[in-house]
């Protein structure tokens, strides 16, 4: 989720929700390989508390996927995820994300190049061994390793996964899924909507159930994750049983609600205004600290998270009006303290 699942968000969700796996924001392999790596590398920031974490990338240039996969392995990620499901116009209209569903040959080339890269990494190859690598990418990699004190990463075969959708305008699983299965990725995650739907309408869990059966009939070793309109932990369990999925991905339901991954009794205990305020302040402080450490001082992208945290409390509209104008964690803390005082 570009612009949402940044370092601070992932840290908060992992600490308070304890999901089994988390993903980075997706990053363009073209941008990384063509000179923008110094500006984009911080999107791959993580610390030990976030492991296991999977790096997510998108694009349409197979040789760039190879280079970036080598780089990600060198950074110690637990896996490489190829986004072939994003419906955003800026992504799909460029031929990436869910638009790749219409390009089966290119899809297979991308997956195979990524798989080759992680195999070559396991066998001793590094990004610096490759020819025609943009010097900015190499420099950004070394700076990233130095910033996070990444010294020696165990060489092992990393899993390669694909995240996608049912089709372009309609359910195309019968023709689309075999394209992916032929390359035998380690994991396939499917969102139960088409590219055309975006996030409108309802996710089709009947189609996801069909997808799960197709995957397991082809190869039981390929993991299947399902995604779409999952509300909470109990809903995830029910939909996993329905679809035969090995895992369930929760996205939008986690916005302002890191407890969504926990069983109901624990959620009820934690989901109250006092605790949500404390988590919102913790999130704002972490966001600010991380941005300053990275040489940035913009706070505005934190504001949407603040609005999500308070969306269900009494007087949310008025409080949101104040929070979306904040420029620092201290301002957030003061506004929430004043609200609590009035409430008391």
SEBAZA-650726 format. One record per residue (C-alpha): residue number from 0; y, x, z. Coordinates in nm, 2 decimals. Layout:
// SEBAZA-650726
<r nr="NUM" py="Y" px="X" pz="Z"/>
...
//
This chain:
// SEBAZA-650726
<r nr="0" py="0.00" px="0.00" pz="0.00"/>
<r nr="1" py="0.29" px="0.20" pz="-0.14"/>
<r nr="2" py="0.59" px="0.21" pz="0.09"/>
<r nr="3" py="0.39" px="0.07" pz="0.39"/>
<r nr="4" py="0.09" px="0.28" pz="0.49"/>
<r nr="5" py="0.29" px="0.60" pz="0.56"/>
<r nr="6" py="0.22" px="0.86" pz="0.83"/>
<r nr="7" py="0.37" px="0.66" pz="1.11"/>
<r nr="8" py="0.21" px="0.33" pz="1.02"/>
<r nr="9" py="-0.13" px="0.49" pz="0.99"/>
<r nr="10" py="-0.09" px="0.66" pz="1.32"/>
<r nr="11" py="0.00" px="0.34" pz="1.49"/>
<r nr="12" py="-0.28" px="0.14" pz="1.33"/>
<r nr="13" py="-0.54" px="0.40" pz="1.41"/>
<r nr="14" py="-0.43" px="0.43" pz="1.77"/>
<r nr="15" py="-0.40" px="0.06" pz="1.85"/>
<r nr="16" py="-0.65" px="-0.09" pz="1.60"/>
<r nr="17" py="-0.92" px="0.18" pz="1.56"/>
<r nr="18" py="-1.03" px="0.09" pz="1.20"/>
<r nr="19" py="-1.32" px="0.30" pz="1.08"/>
<r nr="20" py="-1.14" px="0.43" pz="0.78"/>
<r nr="21" py="-0.78" px="0.46" pz="0.66"/>
<r nr="22" py="-0.62" px="0.54" pz="0.33"/>
<r nr="23" py="-0.30" px="0.71" pz="0.24"/>
<r nr="24" py="-0.04" px="0.55" pz="0.02"/>
<r nr="25" py="-0.13" px="0.60" pz="-0.35"/>
<r nr="26" py="0.04" px="0.89" pz="-0.53"/>
<r nr="27" py="0.07" px="0.94" pz="-0.90"/>
<r nr="28" py="-0.14" px="1.23" pz="-1.04"/>
<r nr="29" py="0.11" px="1.26" pz="-1.33"/>
<r nr="30" py="0.40" px="1.30" pz="-1.10"/>
<r nr="31" py="0.22" px="1.56" pz="-0.88"/>
<r nr="32" py="0.11" px="1.77" pz="-1.18"/>
<r nr="33" py="0.44" px="1.75" pz="-1.37"/>
<r nr="34" py="0.67" px="1.89" pz="-1.11"/>
<r nr="35" py="0.73" px="1.63" pz="-0.84"/>
<r nr="36" py="0.48" px="1.76" pz="-0.59"/>
<r nr="37" py="0.74" px="1.91" pz="-0.35"/>
<r nr="38" py="0.89" px="1.56" pz="-0.31"/>
<r nr="39" py="0.56" px="1.37" pz="-0.30"/>
<r nr="40" py="0.33" px="1.59" pz="-0.09"/>
<r nr="41" py="0.45" px="1.45" pz="0.24"/>
<r nr="42" py="0.27" px="1.12" pz="0.14"/>
<r nr="43" py="-0.05" px="1.31" pz="0.21"/>
<r nr="44" py="0.06" px="1.39" pz="0.57"/>
<r nr="45" py="-0.20" px="1.33" pz="0.83"/>
<r nr="46" py="-0.31" px="1.47" pz="1.17"/>
<r nr="47" py="-0.64" px="1.49" pz="1.35"/>
<r nr="48" py="-0.60" px="1.15" pz="1.51"/>
<r nr="49" py="-0.61" px="0.98" pz="1.16"/>
<r nr="50" py="-0.94" px="1.13" pz="1.05"/>
<r nr="51" py="-1.15" px="1.02" pz="0.87"/>
<r nr="52" py="-0.87" px="0.96" pz="0.62"/>
<r nr="53" py="-0.91" px="0.91" pz="0.24"/>
<r nr="54" py="-0.65" px="1.02" pz="0.00"/>
<r nr="55" py="-0.55" px="0.76" pz="-0.27"/>
<r nr="56" py="-0.42" px="0.85" pz="-0.61"/>
<r nr="57" py="-0.35" px="0.67" pz="-0.94"/>
<r nr="58" py="-0.27" px="0.76" pz="-1.30"/>
<r nr="59" py="-0.42" px="0.78" pz="-1.64"/>
<r nr="60" py="-0.47" px="1.15" pz="-1.72"/>
<r nr="61" py="-0.82" px="1.27" pz="-1.65"/>
<r nr="62" py="-0.74" px="1.64" pz="-1.63"/>
<r nr="63" py="-0.47" px="1.57" pz="-1.37"/>
<r nr="64" py="-0.72" px="1.38" pz="-1.16"/>
<r nr="65" py="-0.93" px="1.69" pz="-1.17"/>
<r nr="66" py="-0.65" px="1.92" pz="-1.04"/>
<r nr="67" py="-0.53" px="1.67" pz="-0.77"/>
<r nr="68" py="-0.89" px="1.61" pz="-0.65"/>
<r nr="69" py="-0.93" px="1.99" pz="-0.60"/>
<r nr="70" py="-0.60" px="1.99" pz="-0.41"/>
<r nr="71" py="-0.70" px="1.70" pz="-0.19"/>
<r nr="72" py="-1.03" px="1.86" pz="-0.10"/>
<r nr="73" py="-0.84" px="2.18" pz="0.00"/>
<r nr="74" py="-0.62" px="1.97" pz="0.23"/>
<r nr="75" py="-0.92" px="1.85" pz="0.42"/>
<r nr="76" py="-0.94" px="1.48" pz="0.33"/>
<r nr="77" py="-1.26" px="1.28" pz="0.39"/>
<r nr="78" py="-1.27" px="1.15" pz="0.03"/>
<r nr="79" py="-1.07" px="1.08" pz="-0.29"/>
<r nr="80" py="-1.00" px="0.72" pz="-0.38"/>
<r nr="81" py="-0.89" px="0.63" pz="-0.74"/>
<r nr="82" py="-0.67" px="0.32" pz="-0.75"/>
<r nr="83" py="-0.76" px="0.10" pz="-1.04"/>
<r nr="84" py="-0.64" px="-0.22" pz="-0.88"/>
<r nr="85" py="-0.27" px="-0.21" pz="-0.82"/>
<r nr="86" py="-0.10" px="-0.51" pz="-0.99"/>
<r nr="87" py="0.26" px="-0.39" pz="-0.95"/>
<r nr="88" py="0.45" px="-0.41" pz="-1.28"/>
<r nr="89" py="0.58" px="-0.05" pz="-1.26"/>
<r nr="90" py="0.22" px="0.08" pz="-1.22"/>
<r nr="91" py="0.03" px="-0.16" pz="-1.45"/>
<r nr="92" py="0.28" px="-0.15" pz="-1.73"/>
<r nr="93" py="0.25" px="0.23" pz="-1.75"/>
<r nr="94" py="-0.12" px="0.19" pz="-1.81"/>
<r nr="95" py="-0.23" px="0.28" pz="-1.45"/>
<r nr="96" py="-0.37" px="0.08" pz="-1.16"/>
<r nr="97" py="-0.54" px="-0.25" pz="-1.26"/>
<r nr="98" py="-0.44" px="-0.20" pz="-1.63"/>
<r nr="99" py="-0.72" px="0.06" pz="-1.65"/>
<r nr="100" py="-0.97" px="-0.23" pz="-1.64"/>
<r nr="101" py="-0.89" px="-0.27" pz="-2.02"/>
<r nr="102" py="-0.97" px="0.10" pz="-2.09"/>
<r nr="103" py="-1.34" px="0.16" pz="-2.01"/>
<r nr="104" py="-1.37" px="0.50" pz="-2.18"/>
<r nr="105" py="-1.06" px="0.63" pz="-2.00"/>
<r nr="106" py="-1.18" px="0.49" pz="-1.67"/>
<r nr="107" py="-1.51" px="0.68" pz="-1.70"/>
<r nr="108" py="-1.34" px="1.00" pz="-1.80"/>
<r nr="109" py="-1.11" px="0.98" pz="-1.49"/>
<r nr="110" py="-1.40" px="0.92" pz="-1.25"/>
<r nr="111" py="-1.61" px="1.19" pz="-1.41"/>
<r nr="112" py="-1.33" px="1.45" pz="-1.39"/>
<r nr="113" py="-1.27" px="1.36" pz="-1.02"/>
<r nr="114" py="-1.64" px="1.39" pz="-0.94"/>
<r nr="115" py="-1.65" px="1.72" pz="-1.12"/>
<r nr="116" py="-1.36" px="1.85" pz="-0.92"/>
<r nr="117" py="-1.52" px="1.77" pz="-0.58"/>
<r nr="118" py="-1.84" px="1.93" pz="-0.70"/>
<r nr="119" py="-1.66" px="2.24" pz="-0.81"/>
<r nr="120" py="-1.48" px="2.25" pz="-0.48"/>
<r nr="121" py="-1.81" px="2.23" pz="-0.29"/>
<r nr="122" py="-1.93" px="2.52" pz="-0.50"/>
<r nr="123" py="-1.63" px="2.75" pz="-0.42"/>
<r nr="124" py="-1.35" px="2.66" pz="-0.67"/>
<r nr="125" py="-0.99" px="2.61" pz="-0.56"/>
<r nr="126" py="-0.68" px="2.48" pz="-0.73"/>
<r nr="127" py="-0.54" px="2.83" pz="-0.77"/>
<r nr="128" py="-0.84" px="2.92" pz="-0.98"/>
<r nr="129" py="-0.74" px="2.67" pz="-1.25"/>
<r nr="130" py="-0.54" px="2.75" pz="-1.56"/>
<r nr="131" py="-0.22" px="2.58" pz="-1.65"/>
<r nr="132" py="-0.14" px="2.45" pz="-1.30"/>
<r nr="133" py="0.22" px="2.36" pz="-1.25"/>
<r nr="134" py="0.36" px="2.63" pz="-1.01"/>
<r nr="135" py="0.54" px="2.35" pz="-0.81"/>
<r nr="136" py="0.20" px="2.19" pz="-0.73"/>
<r nr="137" py="0.06" px="2.52" pz="-0.61"/>
<r nr="138" py="0.36" px="2.59" pz="-0.40"/>
<r nr="139" py="0.36" px="2.24" pz="-0.25"/>
<r nr="140" py="0.00" px="2.28" pz="-0.16"/>
<r nr="141" py="0.06" px="2.60" pz="0.02"/>
<r nr="142" py="0.36" px="2.46" pz="0.20"/>
<r nr="143" py="0.16" px="2.15" pz="0.30"/>
<r nr="144" py="-0.12" px="2.37" pz="0.45"/>
<r nr="145" py="0.14" px="2.57" pz="0.64"/>
<r nr="146" py="0.32" px="2.27" pz="0.77"/>
<r nr="147" py="0.00" px="2.11" pz="0.91"/>
<r nr="148" py="-0.16" px="2.45" pz="0.99"/>
<r nr="149" py="-0.46" px="2.38" pz="0.77"/>
<r nr="150" py="-0.64" px="2.71" pz="0.76"/>
<r nr="151" py="-1.00" px="2.67" pz="0.67"/>
<r nr="152" py="-1.16" px="2.35" pz="0.53"/>
<r nr="153" py="-1.54" px="2.32" pz="0.51"/>
<r nr="154" py="-1.66" px="2.31" pz="0.16"/>
<r nr="155" py="-1.87" px="2.00" pz="0.11"/>
<r nr="156" py="-1.92" px="1.74" pz="-0.16"/>
<r nr="157" py="-1.65" px="1.47" pz="-0.09"/>
<r nr="158" py="-1.72" px="1.11" pz="-0.18"/>
<r nr="159" py="-1.53" px="0.97" pz="-0.48"/>
<r nr="160" py="-1.44" px="0.60" pz="-0.46"/>
<r nr="161" py="-1.27" px="0.34" pz="-0.68"/>
<r nr="162" py="-1.05" px="0.05" pz="-0.58"/>
<r nr="163" py="-1.02" px="-0.23" pz="-0.84"/>
<r nr="164" py="-1.00" px="-0.60" pz="-0.91"/>
<r nr="165" py="-1.21" px="-0.88" pz="-1.08"/>
<r nr="166" py="-1.04" px="-0.83" pz="-1.42"/>
<r nr="167" py="-0.72" px="-0.85" pz="-1.61"/>
<r nr="168" py="-0.66" px="-1.23" pz="-1.67"/>
<r nr="169" py="-1.00" px="-1.36" pz="-1.56"/>
<r nr="170" py="-1.32" px="-1.27" pz="-1.39"/>
<r nr="171" py="-1.46" px="-0.98" pz="-1.60"/>
<r nr="172" py="-1.72" px="-0.85" pz="-1.36"/>
<r nr="173" py="-2.01" px="-0.88" pz="-1.60"/>
<r nr="174" py="-1.84" px="-0.64" pz="-1.84"/>
<r nr="175" py="-1.61" px="-0.44" pz="-1.61"/>
<r nr="176" py="-1.84" px="-0.36" pz="-1.32"/>
<r nr="177" py="-2.11" px="-0.19" pz="-1.53"/>
<r nr="178" py="-1.83" px="0.05" pz="-1.66"/>
<r nr="179" py="-1.78" px="0.17" pz="-1.31"/>
<r nr="180" py="-2.15" px="0.16" pz="-1.21"/>
<r nr="181" py="-2.24" px="0.39" pz="-1.50"/>
<r nr="182" py="-2.04" px="0.67" pz="-1.33"/>
<r nr="183" py="-2.21" px="0.61" pz="-0.99"/>
<r nr="184" py="-1.91" px="0.65" pz="-0.76"/>
<r nr="185" py="-1.99" px="0.67" pz="-0.39"/>
<r nr="186" py="-1.79" px="0.35" pz="-0.31"/>
<r nr="187" py="-1.64" px="0.06" pz="-0.50"/>
<r nr="188" py="-1.38" px="-0.16" pz="-0.33"/>
<r nr="189" py="-1.30" px="-0.48" pz="-0.51"/>
<r nr="190" py="-1.01" px="-0.71" pz="-0.44"/>
<r nr="191" py="-1.10" px="-1.07" pz="-0.52"/>
<r nr="192" py="-0.81" px="-1.14" pz="-0.76"/>
<r nr="193" py="-0.73" px="-1.05" pz="-1.12"/>
<r nr="194" py="-0.43" px="-0.83" pz="-1.23"/>
<r nr="195" py="-0.25" px="-1.14" pz="-1.35"/>
<r nr="196" py="-0.28" px="-1.31" pz="-1.01"/>
<r nr="197" py="-0.13" px="-1.03" pz="-0.82"/>
<r nr="198" py="-0.14" px="-1.16" pz="-0.47"/>
<r nr="199" py="-0.10" px="-1.53" pz="-0.56"/>
<r nr="200" py="-0.37" px="-1.80" pz="-0.51"/>
<r nr="201" py="-0.68" px="-1.73" pz="-0.32"/>
<r nr="202" py="-0.91" px="-1.44" pz="-0.33"/>
<r nr="203" py="-1.24" px="-1.54" pz="-0.49"/>
<r nr="204" py="-1.51" px="-1.45" pz="-0.24"/>
<r nr="205" py="-1.79" px="-1.61" pz="-0.46"/>
<r nr="206" py="-1.70" px="-1.36" pz="-0.72"/>
<r nr="207" py="-1.71" px="-1.08" pz="-0.46"/>
<r nr="208" py="-2.05" px="-1.19" pz="-0.35"/>
<r nr="209" py="-2.17" px="-1.16" pz="-0.71"/>
<r nr="210" py="-2.01" px="-0.82" pz="-0.73"/>
<r nr="211" py="-2.20" px="-0.71" pz="-0.42"/>
<r nr="212" py="-2.53" px="-0.82" pz="-0.57"/>
<r nr="213" py="-2.46" px="-0.64" pz="-0.90"/>
<r nr="214" py="-2.38" px="-0.32" pz="-0.72"/>
<r nr="215" py="-2.68" px="-0.32" pz="-0.50"/>
<r nr="216" py="-2.91" px="-0.42" pz="-0.78"/>
<r nr="217" py="-2.79" px="-0.12" pz="-0.98"/>
<r nr="218" py="-2.80" px="0.13" pz="-0.70"/>
<r nr="219" py="-2.83" px="0.06" pz="-0.32"/>
<r nr="220" py="-2.67" px="0.39" pz="-0.24"/>
<r nr="221" py="-2.34" px="0.29" pz="-0.39"/>
<r nr="222" py="-2.13" px="0.14" pz="-0.11"/>
<r nr="223" py="-1.94" px="-0.19" pz="-0.17"/>
<r nr="224" py="-1.62" px="-0.28" pz="0.02"/>
<r nr="225" py="-1.46" px="-0.62" pz="-0.03"/>
<r nr="226" py="-1.10" px="-0.72" pz="0.01"/>
<r nr="227" py="-0.87" px="-1.02" pz="-0.01"/>
<r nr="228" py="-0.71" px="-1.26" pz="0.24"/>
<r nr="229" py="-0.91" px="-1.12" pz="0.54"/>
<r nr="230" py="-0.73" px="-1.25" pz="0.85"/>
<r nr="231" py="-0.89" px="-1.06" pz="1.14"/>
<r nr="232" py="-1.20" px="-0.90" pz="1.28"/>
<r nr="233" py="-1.41" px="-1.22" pz="1.30"/>
<r nr="234" py="-1.31" px="-1.32" pz="0.95"/>
<r nr="235" py="-1.41" px="-0.97" pz="0.83"/>
<r nr="236" py="-1.75" px="-1.00" pz="0.98"/>
<r nr="237" py="-1.81" px="-1.35" pz="0.83"/>
<r nr="238" py="-1.70" px="-1.23" pz="0.48"/>
<r nr="239" py="-1.91" px="-0.92" pz="0.50"/>
<r nr="240" py="-2.21" px="-1.13" pz="0.57"/>
<r nr="241" py="-2.12" px="-1.37" pz="0.29"/>
<r nr="242" py="-2.06" px="-1.11" pz="0.03"/>
<r nr="243" py="-2.31" px="-0.85" pz="0.13"/>
<r nr="244" py="-2.04" px="-0.59" pz="0.16"/>
<r nr="245" py="-2.09" px="-0.27" pz="0.35"/>
<r nr="246" py="-1.73" px="-0.28" pz="0.46"/>
<r nr="247" py="-1.42" px="-0.50" pz="0.46"/>
<r nr="248" py="-1.07" px="-0.37" pz="0.38"/>
<r nr="249" py="-0.78" px="-0.53" pz="0.56"/>
<r nr="250" py="-0.43" px="-0.48" pz="0.41"/>
<r nr="251" py="-0.15" px="-0.73" pz="0.45"/>
<r nr="252" py="-0.29" px="-0.88" pz="0.77"/>
<r nr="253" py="-0.22" px="-0.55" pz="0.95"/>
<r nr="254" py="0.15" px="-0.56" pz="0.88"/>
<r nr="255" py="0.31" px="-0.57" pz="1.23"/>
<r nr="256" py="-0.03" px="-0.64" pz="1.37"/>
<r nr="257" py="-0.23" px="-0.32" pz="1.44"/>
<r nr="258" py="-0.46" px="-0.52" pz="1.67"/>
<r nr="259" py="-0.61" px="-0.72" pz="1.37"/>
<r nr="260" py="-0.91" px="-0.48" pz="1.36"/>
<r nr="261" py="-1.01" px="-0.57" pz="1.71"/>
<r nr="262" py="-1.23" px="-0.85" pz="1.84"/>
<r nr="263" py="-1.05" px="-1.18" pz="1.94"/>
<r nr="264" py="-1.06" px="-1.13" pz="2.32"/>
<r nr="265" py="-0.89" px="-0.79" pz="2.29"/>
<r nr="266" py="-0.65" px="-0.92" pz="2.03"/>
<r nr="267" py="-0.54" px="-1.20" pz="2.26"/>
<r nr="268" py="-0.49" px="-0.96" pz="2.54"/>
<r nr="269" py="-0.27" px="-0.73" pz="2.34"/>
<r nr="270" py="-0.08" px="-0.97" pz="2.12"/>
<r nr="271" py="0.22" px="-1.07" pz="2.33"/>
<r nr="272" py="0.59" px="-1.00" pz="2.28"/>
<r nr="273" py="0.61" px="-0.74" pz="2.55"/>
<r nr="274" py="0.33" px="-0.53" pz="2.40"/>
<r nr="275" py="0.44" px="-0.59" pz="2.04"/>
<r nr="276" py="0.79" px="-0.47" pz="2.14"/>
<r nr="277" py="0.64" px="-0.16" pz="2.30"/>
<r nr="278" py="0.44" px="-0.08" pz="1.99"/>
<r nr="279" py="0.74" px="-0.15" pz="1.76"/>
<r nr="280" py="0.94" px="0.10" pz="1.96"/>
<r nr="281" py="0.66" px="0.36" pz="1.96"/>
<r nr="282" py="0.63" px="0.31" pz="1.58"/>
<r nr="283" py="1.01" px="0.35" pz="1.53"/>
<r nr="284" py="1.02" px="0.67" pz="1.73"/>
<r nr="285" py="0.72" px="0.82" pz="1.55"/>
<r nr="286" py="0.87" px="0.72" pz="1.22"/>
<r nr="287" py="1.20" px="0.89" pz="1.31"/>
<r nr="288" py="1.04" px="1.20" pz="1.45"/>
<r nr="289" py="0.82" px="1.25" pz="1.14"/>
<r nr="290" py="1.11" px="1.19" pz="0.90"/>
<r nr="291" py="1.33" px="1.44" pz="1.08"/>
<r nr="292" py="1.04" px="1.69" pz="1.08"/>
<r nr="293" py="1.02" px="1.64" pz="0.71"/>
<r nr="294" py="1.39" px="1.69" pz="0.65"/>
<r nr="295" py="1.47" px="1.32" pz="0.60"/>
<r nr="296" py="1.70" px="1.09" pz="0.80"/>
<r nr="297" py="1.66" px="0.76" pz="0.63"/>
<r nr="298" py="1.55" px="0.48" pz="0.86"/>
<r nr="299" py="1.58" px="0.18" pz="0.64"/>
<r nr="300" py="1.22" px="0.17" pz="0.53"/>
<r nr="301" py="1.12" px="0.13" pz="0.89"/>
<r nr="302" py="1.31" px="-0.20" pz="0.91"/>
<r nr="303" py="1.05" px="-0.41" pz="0.73"/>
<r nr="304" py="0.79" px="-0.31" pz="0.99"/>
<r nr="305" py="1.02" px="-0.42" pz="1.27"/>
<r nr="306" py="1.06" px="-0.76" pz="1.10"/>
<r nr="307" py="0.68" px="-0.79" pz="1.08"/>
<r nr="308" py="0.63" px="-0.71" pz="1.45"/>
<r nr="309" py="0.85" px="-0.99" pz="1.57"/>
<r nr="310" py="0.78" px="-1.26" pz="1.31"/>
<r nr="311" py="0.58" px="-1.49" pz="1.55"/>
<r nr="312" py="0.80" px="-1.47" pz="1.86"/>
<r nr="313" py="1.06" px="-1.73" pz="1.97"/>
<r nr="314" py="1.40" px="-1.66" pz="1.82"/>
<r nr="315" py="1.25" px="-1.43" pz="1.55"/>
<r nr="316" py="1.51" px="-1.51" pz="1.29"/>
<r nr="317" py="1.80" px="-1.41" pz="1.50"/>
<r nr="318" py="1.63" px="-1.10" pz="1.63"/>
<r nr="319" py="1.52" px="-1.00" pz="1.28"/>
<r nr="320" py="1.89" px="-1.02" pz="1.17"/>
<r nr="321" py="1.97" px="-0.75" pz="1.42"/>
<r nr="322" py="1.66" px="-0.53" pz="1.36"/>
<r nr="323" py="1.70" px="-0.51" pz="0.98"/>
<r nr="324" py="2.04" px="-0.34" pz="1.03"/>
<r nr="325" py="1.92" px="-0.07" pz="1.27"/>
<r nr="326" py="1.95" px="0.30" pz="1.18"/>
<r nr="327" py="1.76" px="0.46" pz="1.47"/>
<r nr="328" py="1.48" px="0.41" pz="1.71"/>
<r nr="329" py="1.73" px="0.40" pz="2.00"/>
<r nr="330" py="1.90" px="0.11" pz="1.84"/>
<r nr="331" py="1.57" px="-0.07" pz="1.81"/>
<r nr="332" py="1.49" px="0.00" pz="2.17"/>
<r nr="333" py="1.83" px="-0.14" pz="2.29"/>
<r nr="334" py="1.80" px="-0.46" pz="2.08"/>
<r nr="335" py="1.45" px="-0.53" pz="2.21"/>
<r nr="336" py="1.55" px="-0.45" pz="2.56"/>
<r nr="337" py="1.84" px="-0.70" pz="2.54"/>
<r nr="338" py="1.61" px="-0.97" pz="2.40"/>
<r nr="339" py="1.36" px="-0.92" pz="2.68"/>
<r nr="340" py="1.64" px="-0.93" pz="2.94"/>
<r nr="341" py="1.76" px="-1.27" pz="2.80"/>
<r nr="342" py="1.41" px="-1.39" pz="2.79"/>
<r nr="343" py="1.35" px="-1.30" pz="3.15"/>
//
